[in-house]
Amino acid sequence: LQTSGLQYELLLANGRREWLPEERVIKPTKNGVPAVLHIAAEKGNHVLVQQLIEARADIFATDEQHNTALIIAAASVGQNKSGHLKVIDYFCRRNPQIPASFCALRNISRQNAFDLAVSNKSGRAVRMITRTPTEQLLNDDVM
């Protein structure tokens, strides 16, 4: 991949702006899709993740380590906890179009989002990943 040296501005969920080199943004995932969804998940930018998915970004796209955007969010949950939890929540509970089996996909190291949430000691992320859509509907009705 030949790049021009451009920098892309990424607006983070906390309102901060971060500049990323072109090769980091345009670098294709394993499926050849630009890694924007993965970067948004890594940064905890739940608004951008939701917009990309609603625009039909491929949630099953993986990087060279077979990480999905959800796995990346679970691996990063300690950095921007609120943003990453919202990304995980959207992937695992809030979007009925995403199959429950998506949350169980594993990377090349045989880790899935659940494993990484456990290793990051994020009980909230673990509960989001393991909760079924039916349980979520019941909990939403009670609240």
Secondary structure, DSSP 8 states (H G I E B T S, - for coil): ------EEEEE-TTS-EEEEEHHHHH-B-TTS-BTHHHHHHHHT-HHHHHHHHHTT--TT---TT---HHHHHHHTTTTSHHHHHHHHHIIIII-TTS-GGGGG---TTS--HHHHHHHTT-HHHHHHHH--HHHHHHHHHH-
